[in-house]
């Protein structure tokens, strides 16, 4: 299943228009349409992060056929369904894992800060 197709299905499940989701992601509706219809070959990492956060999905959800964490060793030096050859070094893979973990921690901190902020507003 392609990334764009998964994004489209998630958008439709939330009954969102392309225009509304594009606005939430700070991109144009035409750019979102190209992504959903697999007319773009690349998706910016920051945009992919926004999409993951918006739909509360792990990055791996979009790149795997199933909602499973991939075998990283299997990915290295292989050709995936998009005919892209992956030649990631162990260092890069470790850095990506670290970034993902850091972002999860930041998300948790943001949740706590929002809760504290809401409590403070309610107590005022």
The first five atom37 places (N, CA, C, CB, O) and aatype in JSON, in Angstrom:
{
  "aatype": [20, 20, 20, 20, 20, 20, 20, 20, 20, 20, 20, 20, 20, 20, 20, 20, 20, 20, 20, 20, 20, 20, 20, 20, 20, 20, 20, 20, 20, 20, 20, 20, 20, 20, 20, 20, 20, 20, 20, 20, 20, 20, 20, 20, 20, 20, 20, 20, 20, 20, 20, 20, 20, 20, 20, 20, 20, 20, 20, 20, 20, 20, 20, 20, 20, 20, 20, 20, 20, 20, 20, 20, 20, 20, 20, 20, 20, 20, 20, 20, 20, 20, 20, 20, 20, 20, 20, 20, 20, 20, 20, 20, 20, 20, 20, 20, 20, 20, 20, 20, 20, 20, 20, 20, 20, 20, 20, 20, 20, 20, 20, 20, 20, 20, 20, 20, 20, 20, 20, 20, 20, 20, 20, 20],
  "atom_mask": [
    [1, 1, 1, 1, 1],
    [1, 1, 1, 1, 1],
    [1, 1, 1, 1, 1],
    [1, 1, 1, 1, 1],
    [1, 1, 1, 1, 1],
    [1, 1, 1, 1, 1],
    [1, 1, 1, 1, 1],
    [1, 1, 1, 1, 1],
    [1, 1, 1, 1, 1],
    [1, 1, 1, 1, 1],
    [1, 1, 1, 1, 1],
    [1, 1, 1, 1, 1],
    [1, 1, 1, 1, 1],
    [1, 1, 1, 1, 1],
    [1, 1, 1, 1, 1],
    [1, 1, 1, 1, 1],
    [1, 1, 1, 1, 1],
    [1, 1, 1, 1, 1],
    [1, 1, 1, 1, 1],
    [1, 1, 1, 1, 1],
    [1, 1, 1, 1, 1],
    [1, 1, 1, 1, 1],
    [1, 1, 1, 1, 1],
    [1, 1, 1, 1, 1],
    [1, 1, 1, 1, 1],
    [1, 1, 1, 1, 1],
    [1, 1, 1, 1, 1],
    [1, 1, 1, 1, 1],
    [1, 1, 1, 1, 1],
    [1, 1, 1, 1, 1],
    [1, 1, 1, 1, 1],
    [1, 1, 1, 1, 1],
    [1, 1, 1, 1, 1],
    [1, 1, 1, 1, 1],
    [1, 1, 1, 1, 1],
    [1, 1, 1, 1, 1],
    [1, 1, 1, 1, 1],
    [1, 1, 1, 1, 1],
    [1, 1, 1, 1, 1],
    [1, 1, 1, 1, 1],
    [1, 1, 1, 1, 1],
    [1, 1, 1, 1, 1],
    [1, 1, 1, 1, 1],
    [1, 1, 1, 1, 1],
    [1, 1, 1, 1, 1],
    [1, 1, 1, 1, 1],
    [1, 1, 1, 1, 1],
    [1, 1, 1, 1, 1],
    [1, 1, 1, 1, 1],
    [1, 1, 1, 1, 1],
    [1, 1, 1, 1, 1],
    [1, 1, 1, 1, 1],
    [1, 1, 1, 1, 1],
    [1, 1, 1, 1, 1],
    [1, 1, 1, 1, 1],
    [1, 1, 1, 1, 1],
    [1, 1, 1, 1, 1],
    [1, 1, 1, 1, 1],
    [1, 1, 1, 1, 1],
    [1, 1, 1, 1, 1],
    [1, 1, 1, 1, 1],
    [1, 1, 1, 1, 1],
    [1, 1, 1, 1, 1],
    [1, 1, 1, 1, 1],
    [1, 1, 1, 1, 1],
    [1, 1, 1, 1, 1],
    [1, 1, 1, 1, 1],
    [1, 1, 1, 1, 1],
    [1, 1, 1, 1, 1],
    [1, 1, 1, 1, 1],
    [1, 1, 1, 1, 1],
    [1, 1, 1, 1, 1],
    [1, 1, 1, 1, 1],
    [1, 1, 1, 1, 1],
    [1, 1, 1, 1, 1],
    [1, 1, 1, 1, 1],
    [1, 1, 1, 1, 1],
    [1, 1, 1, 1, 1],
    [1, 1, 1, 1, 1],
    [1, 1, 1, 1, 1],
    [1, 1, 1, 1, 1],
    [1, 1, 1, 1, 1],
    [1, 1, 1, 1, 1],
    [1, 1, 1, 1, 1],
    [1, 1, 1, 1, 1],
    [1, 1, 1, 1, 1],
    [1, 1, 1, 1, 1],
    [1, 1, 1, 1, 1],
    [1, 1, 1, 1, 1],
    [1, 1, 1, 1, 1],
    [1, 1, 1, 1, 1],
    [1, 1, 1, 1, 1],
    [1, 1, 1, 1, 1],
    [1, 1, 1, 1, 1],
    [1, 1, 1, 1, 1],
    [1, 1, 1, 1, 1],
    [1, 1, 1, 1, 1],
    [1, 1, 1, 1, 1],
    [1, 1, 1, 1, 1],
    [1, 1, 1, 1, 1],
    [1, 1, 1, 1, 1],
    [1, 1, 1, 1, 1],
    [1, 1, 1, 1, 1],
    [1, 1, 1, 1, 1],
    [1, 1, 1, 1, 1],
    [1, 1, 1, 1, 1],
    [1, 1, 1, 1, 1],
    [1, 1, 1, 1, 1],
    [1, 1, 1, 1, 1],
    [1, 1, 1, 1, 1],
    [1, 1, 1, 1, 1],
    [1, 1, 1, 1, 1],
    [1, 1, 1, 1, 1],
    [1, 1, 1, 1, 1],
    [1, 1, 1, 1, 1],
    [1, 1, 1, 1, 1],
    [1, 1, 1, 1, 1],
    [1, 1, 1, 1, 1],
    [1, 1, 1, 1, 1],
    [1, 1, 1, 1, 1],
    [1, 1, 1, 1, 1],
    [1, 1, 1, 1, 1],
    [1, 1, 1, 1, 1],
    [1, 1, 1, 1, 1]
  ],
  "atom_positions": [
    [[0.85, -1.18, 0.0], [0.0, 0.0, 0.0], [0.89, 1.24, 0.0], [-0.96, 0.0, 1.22], [1.84, 1.32, 0.79]],
    [[0.62, 2.18, -0.84], [1.43, 3.38, -0.95], [1.13, 4.36, 0.18], [1.21, 4.05, -2.3], [0.04, 4.36, 0.75]],
    [[2.13, 5.2, 0.5], [1.99, 6.19, 1.57], [0.8, 7.11, 1.28], [3.28, 7.01, 1.73], [-0.03, 7.34, 2.16]],
    [[0.73, 7.62, 0.06], [-0.35, 8.54, -0.29], [-1.73, 7.92, -0.14], [-0.18, 9.02, -1.71], [-2.67, 8.57, 0.31]],
    [[-1.84, 6.65, -0.51], [-3.1, 5.94, -0.37], [-3.5, 5.85, 1.1], [-3.02, 4.54, -1.0], [-4.66, 6.02, 1.45]],
    [[-2.52, 5.56, 1.95], [-2.82, 5.47, 3.39], [-3.24, 6.83, 3.94], [-1.59, 4.94, 4.17], [-4.16, 6.92, 4.75]],
    [[-2.56, 7.88, 3.5], [-2.94, 9.23, 3.94], [-4.37, 9.54, 3.51], [-1.96, 10.3, 3.37], [-5.17, 10.07, 4.28]],
    [[-4.69, 9.21, 2.26], [-6.05, 9.46, 1.75], [-7.08, 8.7, 2.56], [-6.15, 9.05, 0.26], [-8.12, 9.26, 2.92]],
    [[-6.82, 7.42, 2.86], [-7.77, 6.61, 3.63], [-7.97, 7.19, 5.03], [-7.29, 5.15, 3.73], [-9.09, 7.25, 5.53]],
    [[-6.88, 7.62, 5.68], [-7.0, 8.22, 7.01], [-7.79, 9.52, 6.95], [-5.6, 8.47, 7.62], [-8.61, 9.8, 7.82]],
    [[-7.54, 10.32, 5.92], [-8.27, 11.58, 5.75], [-9.76, 11.31, 5.57], [-7.73, 12.37, 4.54], [-10.6, 11.98, 6.17]],
    [[-10.07, 10.33, 4.74], [-11.47, 9.98, 4.49], [-12.14, 9.42, 5.74], [-11.58, 8.98, 3.36], [-13.32, 9.69, 5.99]],
    [[-11.4, 8.65, 6.53], [-11.97, 8.11, 7.78], [-12.34, 9.23, 8.74], [-10.98, 7.16, 8.45], [-13.3, 9.1, 9.5]],
    [[-11.59, 10.33, 8.71], [-11.88, 11.47, 9.58], [-12.86, 12.45, 8.9], [-10.58, 12.21, 9.95], [-13.18, 13.5, 9.45]],
    [[-13.31, 12.08, 7.69], [-14.26, 12.9, 6.93], [-13.72, 14.32, 6.71], [-15.62, 12.96, 7.65], [-14.43, 15.31, 6.89]],
    [[-12.43, 14.39, 6.32], [-11.78, 15.66, 6.06], [-11.67, 15.89, 4.56], [-10.39, 15.71, 6.72], [-11.47, 14.94, 3.79]],
    [[-11.79, 17.12, 4.14], [-11.54, 17.45, 2.74], [-10.03, 17.57, 2.54], [-12.28, 18.77, 2.33], [-9.28, 17.76, 3.5]],
    [[-9.61, 17.46, 1.31], [-8.18, 17.67, 1.01], [-7.78, 19.08, 1.42], [-7.88, 17.43, -0.5], [-6.7, 19.29, 1.97]],
    [[-8.64, 20.03, 1.13], [-8.34, 21.44, 1.45], [-8.1, 21.62, 2.96], [-9.5, 22.36, 0.98], [-7.15, 22.28, 3.36]],
    [[-8.96, 21.02, 3.78], [-8.82, 21.17, 5.22], [-7.55, 20.5, 5.73], [-10.04, 20.58, 5.93], [-6.81, 21.09, 6.52]],
    [[-7.28, 19.27, 5.29], [-6.07, 18.58, 5.75], [-4.83, 19.32, 5.26], [-6.04, 17.11, 5.24], [-3.87, 19.49, 6.02]],
    [[-4.84, 19.77, 4.02], [-3.7, 20.52, 3.49], [-3.43, 21.76, 4.34], [-3.94, 20.92, 2.02], [-2.29, 22.09, 4.64]],
    [[-4.5, 22.43, 4.72], [-4.38, 23.62, 5.57], [-3.76, 23.26, 6.92], [-5.75, 24.28, 5.78], [-2.89, 23.98, 7.42]],
    [[-4.2, 22.16, 7.51], [-3.65, 21.7, 8.8], [-2.16, 21.36, 8.69], [-4.42, 20.46, 9.29], [-1.41, 21.53, 9.65]],
    [[-1.75, 20.89, 7.52], [-0.35, 20.49, 7.31], [0.5, 21.61, 6.73], [-0.3, 19.28, 6.38], [1.7, 21.44, 6.5]],
    [[-0.12, 22.77, 6.49], [0.56, 23.93, 5.91], [1.15, 23.64, 4.53], [1.67, 24.4, 6.84], [2.27, 24.03, 4.23]],
    [[0.37, 22.95, 3.7], [0.74, 22.71, 2.31], [-0.46, 23.06, 1.44], [1.2, 21.23, 2.07], [-1.56, 23.27, 1.95]],
    [[-0.25, 23.12, 0.15], [-1.37, 23.43, -0.75], [-2.22, 22.17, -0.97], [-0.86, 23.98, -2.11], [-1.75, 21.05, -0.8]],
    [[-3.45, 22.4, -1.35], [-4.35, 21.28, -1.64], [-3.82, 20.49, -2.82], [-5.79, 21.79, -1.93], [-3.94, 19.26, -2.85]],
    [[-3.23, 21.17, -3.8], [-2.71, 20.46, -4.97], [-1.51, 19.57, -4.6], [-2.29, 21.47, -6.06], [-1.34, 18.49, -5.16]],
    [[-0.7, 20.04, -3.65], [0.43, 19.2, -3.19], [-0.09, 17.94, -2.49], [1.36, 20.01, -2.23], [0.43, 16.85, -2.7]],
    [[-1.11, 18.11, -1.66], [-1.7, 16.95, -0.98], [-2.31, 16.0, -2.0], [-2.76, 17.4, 0.03], [-2.18, 14.78, -1.86]],
    [[-2.97, 16.53, -3.0], [-3.56, 15.69, -4.05], [-2.48, 14.87, -4.75], [-4.32, 16.56, -5.06], [-2.68, 13.68, -5.01]],
    [[-1.35, 15.49, -5.08], [-0.25, 14.78, -5.72], [0.28, 13.66, -4.83], [0.9, 15.77, -6.07], [0.59, 12.57, -5.31]],
    [[0.38, 13.93, -3.53], [0.85, 12.91, -2.58], [-0.13, 11.75, -2.54], [1.04, 13.51, -1.17], [0.27, 10.59, -2.66]],
    [[-1.41, 12.06, -2.37], [-2.43, 11.01, -2.27], [-2.54, 10.17, -3.54], [-3.77, 11.62, -1.96], [-2.86, 8.98, -3.47]],
    [[-2.27, 10.77, -4.67], [-2.39, 10.06, -5.95], [-1.05, 9.53, -6.46], [-2.99, 10.97, -6.97], [-0.93, 9.15, -7.62]],
    [[-0.06, 9.51, -5.58], [1.28, 8.99, -5.89], [1.9, 9.67, -7.11], [1.22, 7.49, -6.14], [2.62, 9.04, -7.89]],
    [[1.62, 10.96, -7.27], [2.21, 11.7, -8.39], [3.47, 12.43, -7.96], [1.2, 12.7, -8.96], [4.12, 13.09, -8.77]],
    [[3.82, 12.33, -6.7], [5.06, 12.89, -6.2], [5.92, 11.73, -5.71], [4.81, 13.94, -5.07], [5.42, 10.8, -5.09]],
    [[7.2, 11.8, -5.99], [8.11, 10.69, -5.65], [8.66, 10.82, -4.24], [9.26, 10.63, -6.65], [9.04, 9.83, -3.62]],
    [[8.7, 12.06, -3.72], [9.3, 12.29, -2.41], [8.35, 13.06, -1.5], [10.63, 13.05, -2.55], [7.57, 13.9, -1.96]],
    [[8.42, 12.74, -0.23], [7.68, 13.5, 0.78], [8.71, 14.0, 1.78], [6.55, 12.64, 1.48], [9.48, 13.21, 2.33]],
    [[8.72, 15.28, 2.02], [9.64, 15.9, 2.96], [9.52, 15.25, 4.34], [9.38, 17.42, 3.05], [8.41, 14.94, 4.78]],
    [[10.64, 15.05, 5.01], [10.64, 14.4, 6.32], [9.8, 15.18, 7.33], [12.07, 14.25, 6.84], [9.05, 14.59, 8.11]],
    [[9.91, 16.5, 7.32], [9.14, 17.33, 8.25], [7.64, 17.19, 7.98], [9.57, 18.8, 8.15], [6.84, 17.12, 8.91]],
    [[7.27, 17.17, 6.71], [5.86, 16.98, 6.36], [5.39, 15.6, 6.82], [5.66, 17.13, 4.84], [4.28, 15.47, 7.35]],
    [[6.22, 14.59, 6.63], [5.83, 13.24, 7.07], [5.65, 13.21, 8.59], [6.9, 12.21, 6.63], [4.76, 12.52, 9.09]],
    [[6.49, 13.95, 9.3], [6.36, 14.03, 10.76], [5.02, 14.67, 11.13], [7.54, 14.84, 11.37], [4.33, 14.2, 12.04]],
    [[4.64, 15.74, 10.42], [3.36, 16.41, 10.68], [2.19, 15.46, 10.42], [3.22, 17.68, 9.81], [1.22, 15.43, 11.18]],
    [[2.3, 14.69, 9.34], [1.23, 13.75, 8.99], [1.11, 12.69, 10.09], [1.51, 13.07, 7.62], [0.0, 12.36, 10.52]],
    [[2.25, 12.16, 10.55], [2.24, 11.16, 11.62], [1.6, 11.73, 12.89], [3.68, 10.67, 11.92], [0.77, 11.08, 13.53]],
    [[1.99, 12.95, 13.23], [1.45, 13.58, 14.44], [-0.05, 13.85, 14.29], [2.2, 14.89, 14.74], [-0.81, 13.6, 15.22]],
    [[-0.46, 14.34, 13.14], [-1.87, 14.67, 12.92], [-2.76, 13.44, 13.06], [-2.06, 15.31, 11.54], [-3.8, 13.48, 13.71]],
    [[-2.34, 12.34, 12.45], [-3.15, 11.13, 12.48], [-2.78, 10.21, 13.65], [-3.0, 10.38, 11.17], [-3.36, 9.13, 13.79]],
    [[-1.83, 10.63, 14.47], [-1.38, 9.84, 15.62], [-0.98, 8.44, 15.19], [-2.47, 9.78, 16.69], [-1.4, 7.44, 15.79]],
    [[-0.16, 8.39, 14.16], [0.35, 7.12, 13.63], [1.86, 7.15, 13.66], [-0.16, 6.87, 12.19], [2.48, 8.2, 13.49]],
    [[2.44, 6.0, 13.88], [3.88, 5.85, 13.83], [4.33, 5.92, 12.38], [4.33, 4.53, 14.49], [3.58, 5.53, 11.48]],
    [[5.53, 6.41, 12.13], [6.07, 6.5, 10.78], [6.02, 5.16, 10.06], [7.51, 7.01, 10.82], [5.74, 5.1, 8.86]],
    [[6.28, 4.1, 10.79], [6.31, 2.77, 10.18], [4.95, 2.34, 9.64], [6.81, 1.75, 11.18], [4.87, 1.51, 8.74]],
    [[3.88, 2.91, 10.18], [2.54, 2.61, 9.68], [2.45, 2.93, 8.19], [1.48, 3.42, 10.46], [1.8, 2.22, 7.43]],
    [[3.12, 4.01, 7.78], [3.02, 4.46, 6.4], [3.95, 3.71, 5.44], [3.31, 5.92, 6.33], [3.73, 3.72, 4.23]],
    [[4.98, 3.08, 5.97], [5.93, 2.42, 5.06], [5.82, 0.91, 5.05], [7.33, 2.81, 5.43], [6.48, 0.25, 4.24]],
    [[5.03, 0.37, 5.92], [4.85, -1.08, 5.97], [3.47, -1.47, 5.49], [5.09, -1.61, 7.39], [2.52, -0.68, 5.58]],
    [[3.35, -2.68, 4.98], [2.04, -3.18, 4.56], [1.15, -3.42, 5.76], [2.2, -4.48, 3.77], [-0.08, -3.31, 5.66]],
    [[1.74, -3.74, 6.87], [0.99, -3.95, 8.1], [1.53, -3.01, 9.15], [1.07, -5.43, 8.58], [2.58, -2.4, 8.96]],
    [[0.83, -2.88, 10.23], [1.23, -2.0, 11.31], [2.28, -2.65, 12.2], [0.02, -1.59, 12.13], [2.09, -2.76, 13.41]],
    [[3.37, -3.08, 11.61], [4.43, -3.73, 12.37], [5.72, -2.98, 12.19], [4.59, -5.19, 11.93], [5.96, -2.38, 11.14]],
    [[6.56, -3.02, 13.2], [7.88, -2.44, 13.12], [8.72, -3.27, 12.17], [8.54, -2.34, 14.51], [8.8, -4.49, 12.34]],
    [[9.34, -2.66, 11.17], [10.09, -3.46, 10.2], [11.38, -4.0, 10.78], [10.38, -2.64, 8.98], [11.91, -3.48, 11.76]],
    [[11.88, -5.04, 10.16], [13.18, -5.58, 10.48], [14.2, -4.69, 9.78], [13.32, -7.09, 10.03], [14.32, -4.72, 8.56]],
    [[14.94, -3.88, 10.57], [15.86, -2.9, 10.0], [16.92, -3.58, 9.15], [16.51, -2.08, 11.12], [17.3, -3.06, 8.11]],
    [[17.41, -4.73, 9.58], [18.42, -5.44, 8.8], [17.89, -5.81, 7.42], [18.88, -6.71, 9.55], [18.63, -5.81, 6.44]],
    [[16.6, -6.12, 7.36], [15.98, -6.51, 6.1], [15.89, -5.31, 5.15], [14.58, -7.08, 6.35], [15.95, -5.48, 3.93]],
    [[15.75, -4.11, 5.71], [15.62, -2.91, 4.88], [16.93, -2.5, 4.22], [15.09, -1.78, 5.71], [16.92, -1.99, 3.1]],
    [[18.03, -2.71, 4.9], [19.31, -2.23, 4.38], [19.68, -2.95, 3.1], [20.41, -2.43, 5.42], [19.64, -4.17, 3.02]],
    [[20.04, -2.16, 2.08], [20.51, -2.72, 0.84], [19.47, -3.5, 0.07], [21.65, -3.59, 1.1], [19.81, -4.34, -0.76]],
    [[18.2, -3.22, 0.31], [17.15, -3.94, -0.39], [16.39, -3.01, -1.31], [16.19, -4.6, 0.61], [16.52, -1.79, -1.21]],
    [[15.61, -3.58, -2.19], [14.75, -2.78, -3.07], [13.34, -2.93, -2.54], [14.86, -3.23, -4.57], [12.81, -4.04, -2.46]],
    [[12.73, -1.81, -2.19], [11.37, -1.89, -1.66], [10.35, -1.82, -2.78], [11.12, -0.76, -0.65], [10.71, -1.77, -3.96]],
    [[9.08, -1.82, -2.42], [8.0, -1.87, -3.42], [7.97, -0.65, -4.33], [6.67, -2.02, -2.72], [7.32, -0.67, -5.37]],
    [[8.66, 0.43, -3.93], [8.7, 1.64, -4.73], [9.96, 1.67, -5.6], [8.65, 2.88, -3.83], [10.28, 2.69, -6.22]],
    [[10.66, 0.56, -5.65], [11.88, 0.41, -6.43], [12.96, 1.39, -6.0], [11.59, 0.58, -7.89], [13.71, 1.9, -6.84]],
    [[13.04, 1.66, -4.71], [14.08, 2.52, -4.16], [15.07, 1.63, -3.44], [13.48, 3.6, -3.2], [14.7, 0.79, -2.62]],
    [[16.34, 1.82, -3.75], [17.36, 1.03, -3.07], [17.76, 1.74, -1.8], [18.6, 0.79, -3.99], [18.15, 2.91, -1.82]],
    [[17.67, 1.04, -0.69], [18.03, 1.59, 0.61], [19.45, 1.17, 0.96], [17.04, 1.14, 1.71], [19.74, -0.02, 1.07]],
    [[20.32, 2.15, 1.13], [21.69, 1.87, 1.54], [22.01, 2.71, 2.77], [22.7, 2.16, 0.37], [22.92, 3.53, 2.75]],
    [[21.26, 2.5, 3.82], [21.48, 3.25, 5.04], [22.55, 2.56, 5.86], [20.17, 3.38, 5.85], [22.55, 1.34, 6.02]],
    [[23.46, 3.36, 6.38], [24.48, 2.8, 7.27], [23.84, 2.55, 8.63], [25.72, 3.74, 7.38], [22.79, 3.1, 8.94]],
    [[24.5, 1.73, 9.42], [24.0, 1.48, 10.78], [23.93, 2.78, 11.57], [24.9, 0.47, 11.5], [23.03, 2.96, 12.39]],
    [[24.88, 3.68, 11.34], [24.9, 4.96, 12.06], [23.64, 5.78, 11.74], [26.18, 5.76, 11.72], [23.01, 6.34, 12.63]],
    [[23.29, 5.85, 10.46], [22.1, 6.62, 10.07], [20.84, 5.99, 10.65], [22.0, 6.71, 8.53], [19.96, 6.7, 11.14]],
    [[20.75, 4.68, 10.59], [19.57, 4.0, 11.15], [19.47, 4.27, 12.65], [19.65, 2.47, 10.88], [18.38, 4.52, 13.16]],
    [[20.6, 4.21, 13.35], [20.59, 4.5, 14.79], [20.19, 5.94, 15.06], [21.97, 4.22, 15.4], [19.46, 6.21, 16.02]],
    [[20.65, 6.88, 14.22], [20.28, 8.28, 14.39], [18.79, 8.49, 14.16], [21.08, 9.16, 13.44], [18.15, 9.26, 14.87]],
    [[18.24, 7.81, 13.17], [16.8, 7.92, 12.9], [16.0, 7.36, 14.08], [16.43, 7.17, 11.61], [15.01, 7.97, 14.51]],
    [[16.43, 6.21, 14.6], [15.75, 5.64, 15.77], [15.8, 6.61, 16.94], [16.39, 4.29, 16.16], [14.81, 6.78, 17.66]],
    [[16.96, 7.24, 17.14], [17.12, 8.2, 18.23], [16.19, 9.39, 18.04], [18.58, 8.66, 18.34], [15.56, 9.84, 19.0]],
    [[16.1, 9.91, 16.81], [15.2, 11.04, 16.53], [13.74, 10.67, 16.79], [15.37, 11.5, 15.08], [12.98, 11.46, 17.34]],
    [[13.36, 9.47, 16.39], [11.99, 9.01, 16.62], [11.71, 8.95, 18.12], [11.76, 7.63, 15.97], [10.66, 9.4, 18.58]],
    [[12.65, 8.41, 18.88], [12.47, 8.3, 20.33], [12.41, 9.69, 20.97], [13.61, 7.46, 20.96], [11.59, 9.93, 21.85]],
    [[13.29, 10.59, 20.54], [13.28, 11.96, 21.07], [11.94, 12.64, 20.78], [14.44, 12.78, 20.47], [11.4, 13.34, 21.64]],
    [[11.42, 12.44, 19.58], [10.13, 13.05, 19.24], [9.0, 12.48, 20.08], [9.82, 12.84, 17.76], [8.08, 13.21, 20.45]],
    [[9.05, 11.19, 20.38], [8.03, 10.6, 21.25], [8.09, 11.24, 22.63], [8.23, 9.06, 21.37], [7.06, 11.55, 23.23]],
    [[9.32, 11.45, 23.14], [9.48, 12.08, 24.45], [8.98, 13.52, 24.43], [10.95, 12.04, 24.89], [8.34, 13.97, 25.38]],
    [[9.27, 14.23, 23.34], [8.79, 15.62, 23.22], [7.26, 15.65, 23.17], [9.37, 16.29, 21.96], [6.65, 16.54, 23.76]],
    [[6.66, 14.7, 22.47], [5.2, 14.63, 22.41], [4.61, 14.44, 23.8], [4.75, 13.49, 21.48], [3.6, 15.05, 24.15]],
    [[5.23, 13.58, 24.59], [4.75, 13.35, 25.96], [4.89, 14.63, 26.8], [5.53, 12.19, 26.63], [3.99, 14.96, 27.58]],
    [[6.0, 15.34, 26.64], [6.21, 16.58, 27.37], [5.16, 17.62, 26.97], [7.62, 17.13, 27.12], [4.63, 18.33, 27.82]],
    [[4.87, 17.7, 25.69], [3.85, 18.64, 25.21], [2.48, 18.31, 25.82], [3.76, 18.62, 23.66], [1.74, 19.22, 26.21]],
    [[2.15, 17.03, 25.91], [0.88, 16.62, 26.53], [0.81, 17.1, 27.97], [0.71, 15.09, 26.48], [-0.2, 17.65, 28.4]],
    [[1.9, 16.88, 28.71], [1.93, 17.29, 30.11], [1.8, 18.8, 30.23], [3.23, 16.81, 30.79], [1.04, 19.29, 31.07]],
    [[2.53, 19.54, 29.41], [2.46, 21.0, 29.45], [1.06, 21.51, 29.11], [3.49, 21.61, 28.5], [0.59, 22.48, 29.71]],
    [[0.41, 20.87, 28.16], [-0.96, 21.26, 27.81], [-1.9, 21.02, 28.98], [-1.45, 20.5, 26.57], [-2.76, 21.85, 29.28]],
    [[-1.73, 19.88, 29.64], [-2.59, 19.56, 30.79], [-2.38, 20.56, 31.9], [-2.31, 18.16, 31.3], [-3.35, 21.0, 32.53]],
    [[-1.14, 20.92, 32.16], [-0.83, 21.9, 33.2], [-1.42, 23.26, 32.83], [0.7, 22.02, 33.42], [-1.98, 23.95, 33.68]],
    [[-1.29, 23.64, 31.56], [-1.83, 24.9, 31.08], [-3.35, 24.92, 31.22], [-1.43, 25.15, 29.63], [-3.91, 25.92, 31.66]],
    [[-4.01, 23.83, 30.85], [-5.47, 23.77, 30.96], [-5.9, 23.84, 32.42], [-6.0, 22.48, 30.3], [-6.87, 24.51, 32.76]],
    [[-5.17, 23.13, 33.3], [-5.48, 23.2, 34.73], [-5.36, 24.62, 35.24], [-4.56, 22.27, 35.54], [-6.22, 25.1, 35.98]],
    [[-4.26, 25.3, 34.83], [-4.03, 26.68, 35.27], [-5.12, 27.61, 34.79], [-2.7, 27.17, 34.77], [-5.53, 28.51, 35.53]],
    [[-5.59, 27.42, 33.6], [-6.67, 28.27, 33.06], [-7.97, 28.0, 33.81], [-6.86, 28.02, 31.53], [-8.71, 28.93, 34.13]],
    [[-8.25, 26.73, 34.09], [-9.49, 26.37, 34.79], [-9.49, 26.86, 36.23], [-9.69, 24.86, 34.77], [-10.55, 27.15, 36.79]],
    [[-8.31, 26.95, 36.83], [-8.24, 27.4, 38.23], [-8.31, 28.91, 38.36], [-6.95, 26.89, 38.87], [-8.56, 29.44, 39.45]],
    [[-8.08, 29.61, 37.24], [-8.09, 31.1, 37.28], [-9.48, 31.64, 37.37], [-7.42, 31.68, 36.04], [-9.67, 32.85, 37.41]]
  ]
}
